[in-house]
Amino acid sequence: MIRSGWRSYRRPPRRLTLPFLVLVGYLLLALLMFRAWNFSPGTYTVGGGRGDAGLFVWMLRWIPFAVESGHTPFVTGYLNAPQGVNLLWNTSVILPGLLLAPVTLAAGPLVTFNLLLTLGPALSAFAAYAAIRRWVPGHVAAALGGLVYGFSPYMRGHSAGHLHLVLAVLPPVMLLLADDILVRQRRRAWVDGVLLGTVAAAQLLTGEELLATTALTAFVMLLILLACWPRQARAHAPYALRGLGVAALTCLALTALPLSVQLAGPWRYTGPASGATGRLVSDLTGFVVPGPLQVLSTPASTKFVQRQPSNHAEQTAYLGLPLLLVAVGTAVRWWSRPVVRVAALAALSMAILSMGSRAWVAGQRTSIPLPWAVVDRLPLLDSVIPGRLSLYTALFTGFLLAWFVQHAGHRTAGRWGRWSPVLVAVVVILIIVPLVPKPIRVRPIQVPAFFTGPAVTRVPAGSVALVVPIPSRGQSTPMLWHAMAGLRFKMVGGYFLGPDRLGRARFGPWPSMTRTTLDRINRGGRVPALDARRCSQIRNELSAWQVRTVMLENRYPVHRAASFLTDLLDRPPQSVDGMLVWWTVDPASVCQTRMSASAGRRTPMNPGRR
């Protein structure tokens, strides 16, 4: 008995060991894909922190800062000062930022961002593996299915900086709980409802777009169930209605505060968030032609894919001809099995929806109408990008692959029985190799020492600073500096979505004379004359923004912008740790000396210099 007990202690149950090994395998694959920053996560990141990466680094720093300082995490006045930004109308990763706040405070927001980007594919693959094992008990088969989901072209494309889309851990869990409510119905309805509502609330605070697309996917699955098994659907309806009702109430109870801020709070906008959703769709040929994100892509295939409507990050439909053939063959061979039928029809439905309102073929928009034209008119779904539904196509296709490996891999009678595992292994290799993604490209971040050293403490805490270039659409690098400075000050402008003067969605701050002038100078344009009208308008804008400090990165070429700001502020800057800084700015004194000296003169104070 003692020996038996000691043996059971030293050998953990197999059911716990194998999932752990699967998770380790996924983590190693993720480290391999993101190997460029494994040894320096605080120095390198995708795009060098530009674009969406800078936005997410800022968001991850804002969450612990808001908790520490007593601010609400849902809106901020530290961006787009003094108006602010409603973060719930942006891709704010509130729950991940809160969970990893200790990492952010200890190692910095850039390390947290890189860590989440690396964990996203691995944990998403593991969630899909765990969900698939409900119907496919084999660990190897389910692990292959999870691999198709977690390391799909969707994940590789959005790893370029779309953190809220890479953290696709909860969609498989929500679909699994939806199956509990709609089909299995083995627990009490309120238990399943509470579980689904809680997970949905967690997803809402991680990324609302994935919550909306997962709900759409569950609705498609419900339609499939109603169409294929109407009699059983009527019998399951009472339980399903109770469970879904409890799920909705639970989710609303847990998210009442953030939803009230989003729907009735300040700086909200109406209408779709982007006007480009009609072009961010899946091309029919994109399912079989490898793009630049796959290892086996060729110059010819890359050139062909570049003609498709979406950009590189959104060209995520690719599955490969071998995987598609196996998926179709599995659906035909096991069509009588309900779970296979639902998975096959759901994969086909989500693939069609991902193609948008009109079919695109080889980069040409056809006149063939598609069902998305109806979905696109629904509230809250008008901002969903259709091409991103390829995530769910990969999930259901991965399930079909797992089913094939599980059932076709068993030994069969006859002379081919002993060779069936070898044949299955060859097929799996032919499927997986085309899906292998290229490693993520990273660049070193360039943060002036001013923002990470003691000099930044000279900026009054909570005051407004004008950092040049002013962050706006396509320019988020100053937000990365701001985050690395611990959000010491409030920043003018920003890379965000907010309302325009009519309440519609707008990317970046409202137009201003100050930003337009400085952007033109930074792009090499003509330095404008500092006449009375321009001086007066810029003075009014700086006064409205309550600017106390002006900063300009001190690296070549900045002499033209520095000269303009020196003339504007009537005094030279101080060079401090890589930045030119004008301390204690008084907006009322802008151009005051020059305007007084030029009173009565017709010539402008600063004739256009080149």
N, C-alpha and C positions, 0 to 999 in steps of 0.2 A: 504494500500500500504506500509506504514511504517512497519507494523507487518510482511507483506509478505517478504519485503526486509530483515528485521532483522532475520527472520527464515531462509532464504536462506543463510545468512551470517554465522549463527551459525551451519548450517548443510552443510558441504562441499559435493560436488557432489559424488554420490556413486561410479562413475567410477574412482575417484582418491583415495577414501578411501580403497577400496578392494585391489587394487594392492599394496598399502602401507602396508596393513596388511599381504599380502603374502610375501613381502620382509622382514618384521619384523620376520615372522615365519621362513623363511630360515636362517636369521641371528641367531636366537635363536638355531636352529638345528646345525649350524656351531659352535657356541660357546659351545654347548653340546659336539660335536665331538672333539673339541680342548680344552676342559675344563681344561686339565692339566696345561696350562700356562695362563689361563685367568687372574689370579691375579699376575702373575710375568712374563710378556712377555720379560723382559730384562734379565732373569736369566735362563730360560729353553727354549729348542727348540728340534726338532726332532734329534735324534742321538747325542745329546750334541754338535751339530755343526760340526760333522764329515762328510766326504764325500761331497755329493752335497750341503748339507746345508751350509757348510763353503764357498763353491764357490759362492752361491747366496748372502750370507751375504757380501762377498767381493764385488761382482758386485754392490749391492745396495749402498755400501759406495763409490764406484768409481765414479758413475754418478755425485753426487753433488760435489765431489772433483774435477773432471775434469772440470765442469762448473765454479767452483770458481777459479781454477788455470789457466784456459785458455787452457787446453788440449782437444784434440778431444776425445769424449766418445767412439769412435769405436775401437781404438787401445790403448794399454797401454805399457809403459815402466816400470811401477811399479811392474810388475809381470814378472818372468822369466828374470830378469835383467842380462845383459844389452840388450839382444836381444828384448824382449817384446812379446806381444801376440795380435793377431787379435781377438778382442772380438766378432766380428760378425760371426766368425766360431765357437763360443762357445754359450752357452745358456745365452746370456746377455739379461736381461730384461730392456732394455734401457728406454722405455716409462713409465712403472710403476715406475722405479727408479727415473725418472725425476718428475713425478707427486707427488710422496711421498717424494721428497727431503726435504721439511720442517720437516716432521716427523723424517727422518734420522738424520738431523742436530740437532734436539731438543732432541730426545730420543735415538738415536743410530740405527745402521743398523739391529741389532738383533730384535728390536721391529718392525721395518718395515717389516722384513722377516716374523715374526709370524703374523703380521696384514694381510699381503697379502695372506698367506696360509689360514687364517681364512675366509677372504672375498672371496677367489676364488670360493669355492663350492656354497656359498650363491648367489653371483652375477651371476655365471654361471647358476644356477637354475632359477634365475629371468629372465635372458635373454631368456632361453628356454620357460619359462612360457609366456613371452610377445610374442614370435614368434608363439607359438602354438595357442594363442588366435585369430590369424587371421582366423583360420578355426574352432576353438572350443571356442565359446564365453564364456562359463561357467567358472567362476573363479576357482571353486573347481576342476573341471576336468583338466583345464590347469595347475593349481598348482601341481596336482599329476603328470602330465607329466613332468613338470620342476623338480620335486623332483627326478624322476627316472634318469634324466640327471645329475643334479648338485650333487647328493649324490650317484652316481653309484659306483660300485667297482673300476672303473677307477679312480674316484676322490679320493677314500679312499687309493688306492694303491700308487698313485703318490703324495699324501700328505706326504709321507715319506721324501720328500725333493725336488721333481721335480717341482719347482715353476712355470716354464714356461708352464708346462702342466696343472697345476691346474687352471691357469688363462684362462679358456676356455669360456670367456664371449662373445667374438666376433664371433666364428663360427656360432651360431644360427642367429646372425644378418647378417652375410655374406650370409648364405643360404636364408634368408628372402629376401635380396636385389637381389640375383640371381633369385628368384621366380618373383620378380617385373620385371626383364629384360626379362626372358624367357617366362613367362606365363601371368602375369596380364597386363603389358604394359599400365598403366593408366596415367603415367606422360610422360613428354618428355624424350626421350632416353638419352639425355646428362645429365639430372638431375639424373636419376637412375645410370648412369655410374659414375658420379662424387661421388655420395654417396658410391657406392661399392668400387671404387678406394681408397677413403679416409679411409674407414674402413679396407681395405686390407693393406694399408700402416701402419695403427696403429697396426695391427696384426703382420706385419713383424718386427716392433720394439719391440714387446712383446715376440714373439716366432715364428720363421720361420717354425718350424716343423708343428705347427697347421695351418699355412697358406697353406703349401703344402698339408696337408691331407684334409683341407676344400676344396681346389681347386679340389683335386681328387674326393671328395664326390660330388661336384657340377657337375663334368664331368660325374660321374655315373648317377646322376639324369637326366642329359641331354640325355644320351643314352637311359634311360628308356622312356623319353618323345618322342624321335624319333622313338622308337620301337612300342610304344602303340598308338601314335597319329601322324603318319607321315604327313597327310594332313594339320592338324593344325600347325605342326612344320614349314612347308613351308611358311604358311601365316605369322607366327611370326618371320621368319628368318631375314628380313631386320631390324626390330627394335632391335632384339637381337644382331645382328652384330654391329650395331651402339653403343648400350649400352655397350657391352663388350669391344669394341675398346676404347671408352672414359674411361672406368674403367681401362684398361691397361695403357693408357697414363697418367691418373691421378696418379695411383700408382707409375709409373716410375718417374714422375715429383717430387713427394713428397719424394721418396726414392732414387733419383739419387746419392746423395752424399754417403750414407751408402753402397749402392750396388757397387759403384765404388771402395770404400775402401775394400769391401769384395772380389770382383772378380779380382781387379787389384792391391790391396794394399799389404803391406808386411805381411809375416808370414801366408800366405794362404796355404792350402793343397789341394790335389786332391784325388778322390776316396771316398769310404764310410767312415763314421766317426767311425764305429764299425764293427768288424768282427763277432759279436754275433747276428746280426739281424736275422739270419736264425733260431735261437732257441728262440727268444723272440716273440713267436706267440701264438695264441689261440688254445687250445686243444678242440676237439669236446665235450668231456665230461665236460669241464670247464664251459659250458653255463648252466649246470643244477646241478653240484656238488659244494656246498658252500666251499670256501677255508677258510684259517685262518683269513681273514679280516672281515668275517661276524659273527654276534653275534650268529646265530643259527648253526654255524659249530660245528662238533663233532670231537673228536680225529681220528675217522675212516675216515671222509671226508677230514680232514686236511692231514692225511697221504697219502690218495689217490691223492689229488691235488699236493702234493709235488713231485709226480712222473712226473708231467707235465713239459714241456720244460722250461717255463719261471720261473723267480724268483718271490718272493712274491709281489714285487712292480709292476710287469708286468702281474700278473695273474688277469686280469681285465675283462674277458669275461662273468663272471657269471651274469645271469639274473633271474634264478630260474624257475622251471617248471610251477608254477601258472601263472607268467607273460607271459611266452612263449605261454601257452595255450590260454590266453586271447588275445594275439597279433594275433595268428593264427586264432582264432575264429572271431575276428574283421575283419581281412582281408577277410575271406570267406564270412561273412555276408554282408559286405559293399563293396565288390569288385567292384561293378559298380560305386562307387564314385571315381573319378580320384585321389583325394588327398590321399585317403586310399590306392589305388593301388600303387601310387608312394612311399608312406611311407613304405609299406610292402616290395616292391621289393628292395628299397634302404636299409632297415634294413637287408634283406637277403644278399644282395650284399656285404655290409660292413662287415658282419659277416664272409662271405667266404673269403674276402680279408684279414681279420685279422688272418686267419689261415696259412698264408704264402704260400710258393711255393709247399709244400707237406703237405698233411693232417696228423695231429697228433691225435691219438685216445688212450685215457687212458695212455698217456705217451710214446706211441710207434709211431715212424715215419713210415708212410705207403708210398707206391709207387704211391698213387693217386695224379696226378698233379692238381694244382689249379691255378687260373688266376694270382695270385701274381707273378708267374714266369715271366710273360710278363711285369708287371708293374715295377718289380725290376730292369729291364734293362734300364729304362728311366733315363735321367739326373736329378740330384737333388733328385730323389726319391729312389736312391740306399742307402741313409742313413736313410730312414724312417723305423721305427720299426713297422712291420705289426700288432703286438698285440695291439698297441695303437689306431688302428682304431675302437676298441670296444667303444670308446667315441661316435661315430656316430651311432653305433648299439643301444646304450642306448638312444640316442636322438630320433631316429625314433620309437623305441619301446615305449618310453614314450609318443610320439604323439598318437600311437595306443591305449594306455591305456586311454589317455584323451578322445579320440573319443568314446571309449566304455562307459566310465562313463557318458559322455554327452548325448549319445543317448539311452543307455540301462537304464539310470536312470530315464527317464520320465515315468510317469504313463501310463500303457497300459490297454487296454480293457480286460475284463474278470476277473475271480476270483483272478488271480495272480497280478492284477494291483496294489493293495494297498501294496503288499509285495515286489514289484520290487526294491524300494530304499533300503530296508533292505538287500535284496540279493546282490545288487551291493556293498553296504557297506561291507558286509562280504567278498566278492570277493576281494575288494580293500585291506582289512586288510590282507588277505592271501597272497596278492602280495607284499605288502610293508614290512611286518615284516621280510621275509627272506632277504630283501635287506638292513636291518638296519646294518650299519657298526660298528665295534668295535671302541672305542675311540683311538685317536692317542697317542702313547707312546712317552714320552719326557724324556730327561735327563738334568740335570743341566750342564751348560757350565762351563769350568774351564779355566779362563783367568788369567794369572799371573798379579799381581798388577802393575808390571813394565809397561805394555802396556796401562793401564788406569790412571796411576799417572803421576806426574811431571818428574819422572826419564827418561821417554822416550824422553823428549825434549833434553837430552844430546846427542842423536843420531843426527848428522848433517842432517838437512832437505834436502831431495832429494838424500842423499847418499845411497850406496848399503850396505845392511846388510845380513849376512848369519845367518838364524835362523835354529837351529837344534832341531828336525828333519827337514831336507829340504823338503818342500812340493812337492809332486809328486802324481802319481796315487795311490789312496787309502789313501792319507795323506793330508788333507786340513785344519787340526786344526791350523797350524801356519798362514794360510790365515785369519782365524777368528780373531786371535790375531792382525794381521796386520790391519784388518778393524777396530777393536776396538781402535787401536792406531791412527785412523784418517789418515792412509796411510802416516805416518810421513816420512818413508824411502822407498826405493825400495828393493824388495825382490828377492833373488835368488830362482829359481825353481818355482813350482806352480802346481796346480791341474787344468789342462786345456787341450784342444786339439790344436795341432799345427803340423807343418810339420816335418817329419824326414829328414835325409840328402838326401833322394831321392824325397822329396816333397810330400810324402804320409802322411796320417793322423797318428799321434802318440799321445798317451795319456801321458802327462807330459813332462818334459825337456829331453834334450839329455843325454845319459849316460855320467857320469864323474867319475873320480877316487875319488874325494872328497865325492860325494853322495854315491857311492857304499861302500866306506870304513865306513862312518858314519852309513849308514843303517845296515851294517853287525854288527857293534858294538852295535847298539840299539836293534837288534834282539837277542843279546846274543852270537854272534859269536866271534871268536878269534880276539883279538886286533892285527892287523898286525904290522910287523916291520917297523919302520921309516927309511928305507934305502934311499940311495941317489936317486934312481929312483922314489920312491913314493914321496919323498919330492919335487923333481924337478917338477913332474907332478902336484901335488897339488898346489905348488907355482904358476905355470903357469895358473892354473884354477882360483885361487883367484885373480891373477893379471888381467886376461881377464874379470872376473866378476866385477873388481874394488871394491872389498870388503873393507869397512872401519871399520865395526863392526861385531863381532861374538857373538851370543847369544845362550845359552843352558838353557832349563828349569831346575831349581834347585829343583828336587824332586827325591826321590828314585825310581829306581836305576839309577844314572847318573855318578857315580864316574869313571866308565871305559871310557865313552865318554869325561868326563871332564879331566881325566888324559891324554888321547890321544891328546886333543886339547891343553892342557898346554904344552906337549912336542912339538907339532907341531908349536905353536906360541911363544915358548921360554919364556913364562911368565904366571903366574897364573891369573885366572879371578878375577873379583870383584863381590861379591854377592849383588844384588840389587833387592829388591822387588820380590823375587821368581825366578829370573833369574841369571845365571852366565854370565857375560859380559866381553868380551875382547875389550877394547876401542882402538880406533885409530890404527887399524891393518895396518901394512905395508906389503903387500904380498911379497915384495922383501926380507924381513928379515925372512921369514918362514924357520925354521930349520937352519938358518945361523950359530948361535952359536954352535949348536951341530955338524953341518957338519964340522966346523972349528976345533972343539975339537977332532973329530974322524978322521981327515985326516990321512991317512996312516994305519988306523986300518982296519982289515978285518971283525971284528964283527959288526953287525948292531947296530945303536944307541939305538934302542928301541926293544930289543928281545921280541918275542911274549909273551905277558902276558895273563893270563887268568883272 
